[in-house]
Amino acid sequence: MLKTLNIQDIRQKALKAIDHRTRIITAGLGLDELRAVLRGDPPTEKPNPRYKVHTTSFLFHIRPRYYQRASTFFSHTLRLGFITAFLFSIVSLTGVILMIYYTPSPDEAYQSILIIRSNVAFGNLMRDMHRFGAEAMVVFTVLHMLRTYFTGSYKKERSFTWLTGMVLLLITLGLSFSGYLLPWDQLAYWAVTIGTSMAEAAPLFGEEVNLLLRGAPDIGHGGLLRFYLLHVVLLPLLAIWFISIHYYKVSREHGISLPAKYEEGLVEKEEEKAGKQRIDLIPDLLTHELFLISLGIFFLVVFTAFFYGGAPLEHIANPQQTPLDTMAPWYFLWLQGMLKIGDKTLMGIILPTIIFGILFAVPYLDRNPHRSMFKRPLAIGLGILVTLVLVVLTYMGLPQWGIELPPATRIVQDLAPEEGTGPLRSVPFEQLYPGIYEVNVNQPSRMCPELDFGCPEFEAVFAEFTQKINAAEESGALPNVRALITIEMWQYNLIRVTPQIFWNDPETGEPREYDKQIFLHENRLGH
């Protein structure tokens, strides 16, 4: 009997010690309460220990105890803010891993990327997730801002929150742009060179800003190191700071906005009461967020591993050769489009500054007290108009718009661009069967009878080449044209492909010729 009592006493003391340690780790939740949270049961103690977590836990301090039901409707928020914060966490984590293997030096940066892609376990997956996550973060940040604007969620007490969101938008763009240079390949080098040269057009202190960004008249070791430190130290710290402020304002001061119809009393009393019902963060919304995080990680891994084309890596940066079709990162194409239609100072510095200044001032310029879209026709119309203008400017920023290349050069550039993959480099190695294939002599079908399964992808490329050659001849751009593609086995596992175009000059009638040699290895990565 004594022995039994001692065992029970020891057991109770052990459970008490474990419960005490559990409360320390979970910031106030004991074993029974933790079990109830996991089961979705009501609180086991009074006062509610789940609320205590928000005052004692560092992680949960910026989160509210509860949300109003209508503010959690998916149709209202689309979870855009949560997805943006999730992507920032993924990009930060993968970025820390990539930092281990990256060397911010012009002599070693490109080689370190090659090592990450080929010699580091899951290195290519980490790089792809980092690049895709960064670009997706730009998309969702913009979508989140648009959702906030169109639902009028920037009004009244949420004005300062809108300002912090605008700062986060600029930081997000800065993070993406500063990381664009780090692979030290051709497109990144020249895109950043052109981008930083815009600072030179700024009035009064443009040359000083340009020199500060580059570290020298041309981008070199100093410029790469500056962009690296911006990307991994300054901008991430600023992002964490402003995300904390943004989250604190949303979560602890004014909450997520309700749909306009609830705030403005446009629904029945019963529906309004149901929409304003409190939903505790723990466990209801927390379990939902954990599900979204799990789903997001699963999607990112599967998509980047099996469907994503891969983070691009072109030829190593060459300051002596500017590649054709150099363009800004896609999220700055609208700015490149503006530069094509006006002065660099006006379109590249003054007008974008005014645009972002207006965006910052939106809560103070819009004096309409209503949030409903139907009661804000001017604001909604302007928002749609600006969005459409940015889409058009983005299209105009593409290198194919407004920049004329000689017809033969453009045809071959579209077939096999200097930087990037292009249709020809996408053809599987085994379908590049040696031979001479002439436009309008060889038909783009059954071109490789010696191969068991033919060469359908090469046939599609040759058909596109034929169509463009014939169209150029019909338009008079390439009179008396003759074109062919020669495929040669150059070395073991290495093929040389040579597109050649012969024509007569439209003005002088003199014979002209253009050709380009493209070497393709069996184990090429993106080339």
C-alpha positions as CSV (number, residue, x, y, z in Angstrom):
1,M,0.0,0.0,0.0
2,L,2.8,2.4,0.9
3,K,4.6,1.5,-2.3
4,T,1.5,2.3,-4.3
5,L,1.1,5.7,-2.7
6,N,4.7,6.5,-3.3
7,I,4.3,5.6,-7.0
8,Q,1.1,7.7,-7.3
9,D,2.8,10.6,-5.5
10,I,5.8,10.4,-7.9
11,R,3.5,10.2,-10.9
12,Q,1.6,13.3,-9.7
13,K,4.8,15.2,-9.1
14,A,6.1,14.3,-12.5
15,L,2.9,15.3,-14.2
16,K,3.0,18.6,-12.3
17,A,6.5,19.2,-13.4
18,I,5.7,18.4,-17.0
19,D,2.6,20.6,-16.8
20,H,4.7,23.5,-15.4
21,R,7.3,23.1,-18.1
22,T,4.6,23.0,-20.8
23,R,3.1,26.2,-19.5
24,I,6.5,27.9,-19.8
25,I,7.0,26.7,-23.4
26,T,3.5,27.5,-24.5
27,A,3.3,30.8,-22.6
28,G,0.5,29.7,-20.3
29,L,-1.2,26.6,-21.7
30,G,-1.1,23.5,-19.4
31,L,-1.3,19.9,-20.5
32,D,-5.1,19.7,-20.3
33,E,-5.5,23.0,-22.0
34,L,-3.1,22.1,-24.8
35,R,-5.1,18.9,-25.3
36,A,-8.3,20.9,-25.5
37,V,-6.8,23.3,-28.0
38,L,-5.7,20.4,-30.3
39,R,-9.2,18.8,-30.0
40,G,-11.0,22.1,-30.6
41,D,-12.7,21.9,-27.1
42,P,-13.6,24.9,-25.0
43,P,-11.1,26.3,-22.4
44,T,-10.5,24.1,-19.4
45,E,-9.6,27.0,-17.0
46,K,-10.8,30.4,-16.0
47,P,-9.8,33.0,-16.9
48,N,-9.2,31.8,-20.4
49,P,-5.5,30.8,-20.6
50,R,-5.5,31.1,-24.3
51,Y,-5.8,34.9,-24.0
52,K,-2.8,34.9,-21.7
53,V,-0.6,33.7,-24.5
54,H,-1.1,37.0,-26.3
55,T,0.4,39.0,-23.4
56,T,3.2,36.7,-22.4
57,S,4.4,35.2,-25.7
58,F,6.8,37.2,-27.9
59,L,5.5,35.5,-31.1
60,F,1.8,36.1,-30.3
61,H,2.1,39.6,-28.9
62,I,1.4,41.2,-32.2
63,R,-1.6,39.0,-32.9
64,P,-5.1,39.8,-31.5
65,R,-7.0,37.5,-29.2
66,Y,-9.9,37.2,-31.6
67,Y,-11.2,38.4,-35.0
68,Q,-14.7,39.3,-36.2
69,R,-16.1,36.6,-38.3
70,A,-16.8,38.7,-41.4
71,S,-13.2,39.9,-41.5
72,T,-12.0,36.3,-42.0
73,F,-14.2,35.7,-45.0
74,F,-12.0,34.4,-47.9
75,S,-14.0,36.5,-50.4
76,H,-13.0,39.6,-48.5
77,T,-9.3,39.3,-47.9
78,L,-8.3,36.4,-50.2
79,R,-5.6,35.8,-47.6
80,L,-3.3,38.1,-49.6
81,G,-1.6,39.7,-46.6
82,F,-1.0,36.3,-45.0
83,I,0.3,34.8,-48.2
84,T,2.7,37.8,-48.6
85,A,4.1,37.3,-45.1
86,F,4.4,33.6,-45.7
87,L,6.4,34.1,-48.9
88,F,8.7,36.6,-47.1
89,S,9.4,33.9,-44.5
90,I,10.1,31.3,-47.2
91,V,12.4,33.7,-49.1
92,S,14.2,34.7,-46.0
93,L,14.8,31.0,-45.0
94,T,16.0,29.9,-48.4
95,G,18.1,33.1,-48.7
96,V,19.9,32.3,-45.5
97,I,20.7,28.8,-46.8
98,L,22.0,30.2,-50.1
99,M,24.2,32.7,-48.3
100,I,26.3,29.9,-47.0
101,Y,27.5,29.0,-50.5
102,Y,27.5,32.4,-52.2
103,T,30.5,34.7,-52.5
104,P,29.8,38.4,-53.3
105,S,32.7,38.9,-55.6
106,P,32.8,39.3,-59.4
107,D,35.4,36.6,-59.7
108,E,33.5,34.0,-57.7
109,A,29.8,35.0,-57.7
110,Y,28.9,33.2,-60.9
111,Q,30.9,30.2,-60.0
112,S,29.2,30.0,-56.6
113,I,25.8,29.9,-58.4
114,L,27.0,27.0,-60.6
115,I,28.1,25.2,-57.4
116,I,24.7,25.8,-55.8
117,R,23.0,24.4,-58.9
118,S,25.1,21.3,-59.3
119,N,27.1,20.4,-56.2
120,V,24.9,21.4,-53.2
121,A,22.3,18.9,-52.1
122,F,18.9,20.4,-53.0
123,G,20.7,23.7,-53.9
124,N,18.9,24.1,-57.1
125,L,15.6,23.6,-55.4
126,M,16.5,26.2,-52.8
127,R,17.5,28.7,-55.5
128,D,14.3,28.1,-57.5
129,M,12.1,28.4,-54.4
130,H,14.0,31.6,-53.5
131,R,13.6,33.2,-57.0
132,F,10.0,32.0,-57.5
133,G,9.0,33.1,-53.9
134,A,10.6,36.5,-54.4
135,E,8.7,37.1,-57.6
136,A,5.4,35.8,-56.1
137,M,5.9,38.1,-53.2
138,V,6.0,41.1,-55.5
139,V,2.8,39.9,-57.1
140,F,0.9,39.3,-53.9
141,T,2.2,42.5,-52.3
142,V,0.7,44.4,-55.3
143,L,-2.5,42.4,-55.2
144,H,-2.8,43.0,-51.4
145,M,-2.5,46.8,-52.0
146,L,-5.1,46.6,-54.8
147,R,-7.5,44.7,-52.5
148,T,-7.0,47.2,-49.8
149,Y,-7.6,50.1,-52.2
150,F,-10.7,48.7,-53.9
151,T,-12.4,47.7,-50.6
152,G,-11.6,51.2,-49.1
153,S,-9.7,49.6,-46.2
154,Y,-7.3,52.5,-46.0
155,K,-9.7,55.0,-44.5
156,K,-9.9,56.6,-41.1
157,E,-7.9,54.8,-38.5
158,R,-6.2,52.6,-41.1
159,S,-4.5,55.5,-42.9
160,F,-1.1,55.0,-41.2
161,T,-1.4,51.2,-41.9
162,W,-1.7,52.1,-45.6
163,L,1.5,54.2,-45.4
164,T,3.4,51.3,-43.8
165,G,2.1,49.0,-46.6
166,M,3.4,51.4,-49.2
167,V,6.8,51.4,-47.6
168,L,6.7,47.6,-47.6
169,L,5.9,47.7,-51.3
170,L,9.0,49.8,-52.0
171,I,11.1,47.5,-49.8
172,T,9.8,44.5,-51.6
173,L,10.7,46.0,-55.0
174,G,14.1,46.9,-53.6
175,L,14.7,43.4,-52.3
176,S,13.9,41.9,-55.7
177,F,16.0,44.4,-57.6
178,S,19.0,44.2,-55.3
179,G,18.9,40.4,-55.6
180,Y,18.7,40.6,-59.4
181,L,22.4,41.4,-59.7
182,L,23.8,38.7,-57.4
183,P,24.0,35.8,-60.0
184,W,26.4,38.1,-62.0
185,D,25.1,37.0,-65.4
186,Q,24.7,39.1,-68.5
187,L,21.0,40.0,-68.2
188,A,21.3,40.9,-64.5
189,Y,24.4,42.9,-65.0
190,W,23.1,45.0,-67.8
191,A,19.6,45.4,-66.4
192,V,21.1,46.7,-63.1
193,T,23.5,48.9,-65.1
194,I,20.6,50.5,-67.0
195,G,18.6,50.8,-63.8
196,T,21.3,52.5,-61.8
197,S,22.0,54.8,-64.7
198,M,18.5,56.2,-64.2
199,A,19.6,57.7,-60.9
200,E,22.1,59.8,-62.8
201,A,19.2,61.7,-64.4
202,A,17.9,62.8,-61.0
203,P,18.1,66.6,-60.5
204,L,20.8,68.1,-58.3
205,F,22.4,64.9,-56.9
206,G,21.9,62.3,-59.6
207,E,25.6,61.6,-60.3
208,E,26.3,61.2,-56.6
209,V,23.4,58.7,-56.1
210,N,24.6,56.7,-59.2
211,L,28.1,56.5,-57.8
212,L,26.8,55.5,-54.4
213,L,24.9,52.6,-55.8
214,R,27.6,51.4,-58.2
215,G,30.6,52.1,-55.9
216,A,32.5,53.2,-59.0
217,P,31.7,54.6,-62.5
218,D,30.9,51.0,-63.6
219,I,29.5,48.2,-61.6
220,G,32.2,46.0,-60.3
221,H,33.3,44.6,-56.9
222,G,32.1,47.6,-55.0
223,G,28.7,47.6,-56.7
224,L,28.1,43.9,-56.2
225,L,29.1,44.1,-52.5
226,R,26.7,47.0,-52.0
227,F,23.8,45.2,-53.6
228,Y,24.6,42.1,-51.6
229,L,24.6,44.0,-48.3
230,L,21.4,45.7,-49.3
231,H,19.8,42.4,-50.2
232,V,20.8,40.4,-47.1
233,V,21.2,43.0,-44.3
234,L,19.6,46.5,-44.7
235,L,16.4,45.8,-46.7
236,P,15.5,42.6,-44.7
237,L,15.9,44.4,-41.4
238,L,13.7,47.3,-42.7
239,A,11.2,44.7,-44.0
240,I,11.0,43.0,-40.6
241,W,10.6,46.3,-38.8
242,F,7.8,47.6,-41.0
243,I,6.1,44.2,-41.2
244,S,6.0,44.2,-37.4
245,I,4.5,47.7,-37.3
246,H,2.0,46.8,-40.1
247,Y,1.0,43.6,-38.3
248,Y,0.7,45.4,-34.9
249,K,-1.5,48.1,-36.3
250,V,-3.8,45.6,-38.0
251,S,-3.9,43.1,-35.2
252,R,-3.8,45.1,-32.0
253,E,-5.3,48.5,-32.9
254,H,-8.0,48.5,-35.6
255,G,-8.2,44.9,-36.8
256,I,-8.8,43.6,-40.3
257,S,-11.5,45.7,-41.9
258,L,-15.0,44.2,-42.2
259,P,-16.6,44.0,-45.6
260,A,-18.1,47.5,-46.3
261,K,-21.7,46.3,-46.1
262,Y,-21.1,45.3,-42.4
263,E,-19.4,48.5,-41.4
264,E,-22.0,50.7,-43.1
265,G,-25.0,48.8,-41.9
266,L,-26.2,47.5,-45.4
267,V,-27.2,44.1,-44.1
268,E,-29.9,42.7,-41.9
269,K,-29.4,42.9,-38.1
270,E,-29.1,39.1,-37.8
271,E,-26.5,38.9,-40.5
272,E,-24.6,41.9,-39.1
273,K,-24.6,40.2,-35.6
274,A,-23.3,37.0,-37.1
275,G,-20.6,38.8,-39.1
276,K,-19.3,40.6,-36.0
277,Q,-19.2,37.4,-33.9
278,R,-15.8,36.9,-32.3
279,I,-13.6,34.0,-33.4
280,D,-10.6,33.3,-31.2
281,L,-7.2,33.1,-32.8
282,I,-6.4,30.1,-30.7
283,P,-7.4,27.5,-31.8
284,D,-9.7,28.3,-34.7
285,L,-7.7,30.7,-36.9
286,L,-4.3,29.3,-35.8
287,T,-5.1,25.9,-37.0
288,H,-6.4,27.4,-40.3
289,E,-3.1,29.3,-40.7
290,L,-1.1,26.2,-40.0
291,F,-3.0,24.4,-42.7
292,L,-2.3,27.2,-45.1
293,I,1.4,27.1,-44.3
294,S,1.5,23.4,-44.8
295,L,-0.4,23.7,-48.1
296,G,1.9,26.6,-49.2
297,I,5.1,24.7,-48.5
298,F,3.8,21.7,-50.3
299,F,2.8,23.7,-53.4
300,L,6.1,25.6,-53.5
301,V,8.1,22.4,-53.3
302,V,6.1,20.5,-55.9
303,F,5.7,23.5,-58.3
304,T,9.4,24.5,-58.2
305,A,10.6,20.9,-58.4
306,F,8.4,19.7,-61.3
307,F,6.7,22.6,-63.1
308,Y,8.8,25.8,-62.6
309,G,11.2,26.5,-65.5
310,G,14.0,27.2,-63.0
311,A,15.7,30.4,-61.9
312,P,17.5,31.7,-65.0
313,L,21.2,31.9,-65.2
314,E,22.7,33.3,-68.4
315,H,26.3,33.7,-69.5
316,I,28.7,35.3,-67.1
317,A,28.6,39.1,-66.9
318,N,30.6,40.7,-69.6
319,P,31.0,44.5,-69.3
320,Q,32.4,44.7,-72.9
321,Q,29.3,43.2,-74.6
322,T,25.7,44.4,-74.3
323,P,23.3,41.6,-75.2
324,L,20.4,42.2,-77.4
325,D,16.9,42.6,-75.9
326,T,18.3,43.7,-72.5
327,M,15.3,44.5,-70.3
328,A,14.5,45.4,-66.7
329,P,13.0,42.8,-64.3
330,W,9.4,42.2,-65.3
331,Y,8.1,44.2,-62.3
332,F,9.9,47.3,-63.6
333,L,8.9,46.9,-67.3
334,W,6.3,49.6,-66.8
335,L,9.1,52.0,-66.0
336,Q,11.1,50.9,-69.0
337,G,8.0,51.4,-71.1
338,M,7.7,55.0,-69.8
339,L,11.4,55.6,-70.7
340,K,10.6,54.7,-74.4
341,I,8.2,57.5,-74.7
342,G,9.9,60.4,-73.0
343,D,12.8,62.1,-71.4
344,K,14.8,60.0,-68.8
345,T,14.6,62.7,-66.1
346,L,10.9,63.2,-66.6
347,M,9.7,59.7,-67.2
348,G,12.3,57.9,-65.1
349,I,12.6,60.1,-62.0
350,I,10.1,62.9,-61.7
351,L,6.9,61.1,-62.9
352,P,7.5,57.8,-60.9
353,T,8.2,59.9,-57.8
354,I,4.9,61.8,-58.3
355,I,3.0,58.5,-58.8
356,F,4.3,57.0,-55.6
357,G,3.8,60.2,-53.8
358,I,0.1,60.2,-54.8
359,L,-0.2,56.5,-53.7
360,F,1.2,57.4,-50.3
361,A,-1.3,60.3,-50.0
362,V,-4.4,58.2,-51.1
363,P,-6.0,58.1,-47.6
364,Y,-5.7,61.9,-47.3
365,L,-6.8,62.7,-50.9
366,D,-9.9,60.5,-50.8
367,R,-12.3,62.4,-48.6
368,N,-15.3,60.1,-49.4
369,P,-16.4,58.6,-46.1
370,H,-17.9,55.5,-47.7
371,R,-16.1,52.2,-48.4
372,S,-18.6,50.5,-50.6
373,M,-17.5,50.3,-54.3
374,F,-20.9,51.5,-55.5
375,K,-20.5,54.7,-53.4
376,R,-16.9,55.4,-54.7
377,P,-17.3,55.5,-58.5
378,L,-14.5,58.1,-58.9
379,A,-11.9,56.2,-56.8
380,I,-12.8,52.8,-58.3
381,G,-12.7,54.3,-61.9
382,L,-9.3,55.9,-61.3
383,G,-8.0,52.6,-59.7
384,I,-9.0,50.6,-62.8
385,L,-7.6,53.2,-65.2
386,V,-4.2,53.3,-63.4
387,T,-4.1,49.5,-63.4
388,L,-4.8,49.3,-67.1
389,V,-2.2,52.0,-67.9
390,L,0.4,50.1,-65.9
391,V,-0.4,46.9,-67.8
392,V,-0.1,48.7,-71.2
393,L,3.2,50.3,-70.0
394,T,4.5,46.9,-69.0
395,Y,3.8,45.6,-72.5
396,M,5.5,48.6,-73.9
397,G,8.6,47.9,-71.8
398,L,9.2,44.6,-73.6
399,P,12.3,44.7,-75.8
400,Q,10.1,43.7,-78.9
401,W,8.1,46.9,-78.6
402,G,9.5,50.1,-80.1
403,I,13.0,48.8,-80.7
404,E,13.8,47.8,-84.3
405,L,16.4,45.2,-85.2
406,P,17.4,44.3,-88.7
407,P,14.8,41.7,-89.9
408,A,17.4,38.8,-90.2
409,T,18.8,39.6,-86.8
410,R,15.3,39.7,-85.2
411,I,14.3,36.3,-86.7
412,V,17.5,34.6,-85.4
413,Q,17.3,36.4,-82.1
414,D,13.7,35.2,-81.6
415,L,14.8,31.7,-82.5
416,A,17.8,31.6,-80.2
417,P,18.2,34.7,-78.1
418,E,21.7,35.7,-76.9
419,E,20.5,35.4,-73.3
420,G,17.7,33.2,-72.3
421,T,16.5,29.8,-73.6
422,G,14.4,30.4,-76.7
423,P,12.7,27.8,-78.9
424,L,15.9,26.3,-80.4
425,R,17.6,25.7,-77.1
426,S,14.5,24.1,-75.8
427,V,14.7,21.3,-78.4
428,P,15.9,18.0,-76.8
429,F,19.5,17.1,-77.7
430,E,18.5,13.8,-79.3
431,Q,16.2,15.6,-81.8
432,L,19.0,17.8,-83.2
433,Y,19.9,15.4,-86.0
434,P,22.9,16.5,-88.1
435,G,22.0,17.8,-91.5
436,I,21.2,20.9,-93.6
437,Y,17.6,22.0,-93.5
438,E,16.6,24.7,-96.0
439,V,13.5,26.8,-95.8
440,N,10.9,26.0,-98.5
441,V,13.0,23.0,-99.6
442,N,12.7,20.8,-96.5
443,Q,9.1,20.7,-95.2
444,P,8.6,20.9,-91.4
445,S,7.3,17.3,-91.2
446,R,9.0,13.9,-91.0
447,M,12.4,15.7,-91.1
448,C,14.2,13.1,-89.1
449,P,13.1,9.6,-90.5
450,E,16.3,8.1,-89.1
451,L,15.1,8.7,-85.5
452,D,12.6,6.2,-84.0
453,F,10.3,8.9,-82.7
454,G,11.2,11.6,-85.2
455,C,12.0,15.2,-84.1
456,P,8.6,16.9,-83.5
457,E,10.0,19.8,-81.4
458,F,12.7,20.6,-83.9
459,E,10.1,20.5,-86.6
460,A,8.0,23.0,-84.7
461,V,11.0,25.3,-84.4
462,F,11.8,24.9,-88.1
463,A,8.2,25.6,-89.0
464,E,8.3,28.9,-87.0
465,F,11.6,29.8,-88.7
466,T,10.1,29.1,-92.1
467,Q,7.0,31.2,-91.4
468,K,9.0,34.2,-90.3
469,I,11.3,34.0,-93.3
470,N,8.4,33.9,-95.7
471,A,6.6,36.7,-93.9
472,A,9.7,38.9,-94.1
473,E,10.1,38.2,-97.9
474,E,6.4,39.0,-98.5
475,S,6.7,42.3,-96.7
476,G,9.8,43.2,-98.7
477,A,12.1,43.3,-95.8
478,L,14.2,40.3,-97.1
479,P,14.0,40.2,-100.9
480,N,15.1,37.0,-102.6
481,V,15.7,35.4,-99.3
482,R,17.2,32.0,-98.8
483,A,17.5,30.5,-95.3
484,L,18.7,27.3,-93.8
485,I,19.7,25.7,-90.5
486,T,22.8,23.5,-90.4
487,I,23.3,21.0,-87.5
488,E,26.7,19.5,-87.1
489,M,28.2,17.1,-84.5
490,W,31.0,19.4,-83.3
491,Q,32.5,17.3,-80.5
492,Y,31.4,14.5,-78.3
493,N,28.0,15.5,-76.8
494,L,28.3,18.9,-78.4
495,I,26.4,20.1,-81.4
496,R,26.8,23.3,-83.5
497,V,23.6,24.8,-84.9
498,T,24.1,27.6,-87.5
499,P,21.0,29.5,-88.8
500,Q,22.0,31.3,-92.0
501,I,20.0,33.9,-94.0
502,F,20.9,35.2,-97.4
503,W,19.0,38.1,-99.1
504,N,19.4,41.2,-101.3
505,D,19.5,44.6,-99.7
506,P,16.0,46.3,-100.4
507,E,17.7,49.6,-101.3
508,T,20.9,48.7,-103.1
509,G,20.2,45.2,-104.2
510,E,23.6,44.0,-102.9
511,P,23.7,40.5,-101.5
512,R,23.6,40.3,-97.7
513,E,24.2,37.5,-95.3
514,Y,23.6,36.9,-91.6
515,D,24.5,33.8,-89.6
516,K,24.9,32.8,-85.9
517,Q,26.7,29.9,-84.4
518,I,25.0,28.2,-81.4
519,F,26.7,25.5,-79.5
520,L,24.4,23.1,-77.5
521,H,25.7,20.5,-75.1
522,E,23.8,17.4,-74.2
523,N,23.8,18.3,-70.5
524,R,23.2,22.0,-70.9
525,L,21.4,23.9,-68.2
526,G,19.2,26.6,-69.7
527,H,21.5,26.9,-72.8
